[in-house]
Amino acid sequence: VNGNVRRVEIWALQYFADVTVDKVTEAKLADYVDWRLSQPKRPAIVTLKNERTAIRQLLSFAKRRGYVSDVPEFAIKSGRTNARPDLPEVEWHRLTRFLPLYVDGAQDKRRQRERFYLALYILIMGNTGIRVGEARRLRWRDVSTTRTLTDEVRAILSVRGKTGERE
């Protein structure tokens, strides 16, 4: 509680100094977030989320006491942009059509083998969605097969990564 009280005192009290608790609306909370993001030392998104938690607790207390009828919604946009967007389908097809040419264009057998393994690595990563770290830890014991309803044989890769174990 002390940490949340302090969090509200530092920034929210400064912004909402002249506003009574019953006048705090969704629009005012959105303006607060914009104001916080315009400060010289721009806060991290997690800091804003912590402040949101503290302000929500304060507004919930005000609701329990009857000072406000509802706790307004308080949205914070994710600060994360998609750092690695998906590869467009056109580029994926272009890459997969190029891979056999790349393998065959090697100067010698050693480089051809390296390129062959790289091509398979790219295809496995692209078609399964496993992460690089998961692929690095992949062993033969993690590979099994199954049959689909149409009697096709499919490979199953059991990987352990940041989201746990999955197939």
RASUL-V885802 format. One record per run of one state. SS is the DSSP state (2 for helix, 1 for strand, 0 for the rest). FROM is the first residue (numbers start at 1). TO is the last residue. If there is no record, write none. Layout:
BEGIN
ss from to
SS FROM TO
SS FROM TO
END
This chain:
BEGIN
ss from to
0 1 1
2 2 15
0 16 20
2 21 23
0 24 25
2 26 37
0 38 44
2 45 64
0 65 88
2 89 104
0 105 108
2 109 128
0 129 131
2 132 136
0 137 139
2 140 142
1 143 147
0 148 152
1 153 157
0 158 158
1 159 161
0 162 163
1 164 166
0 167 167
END
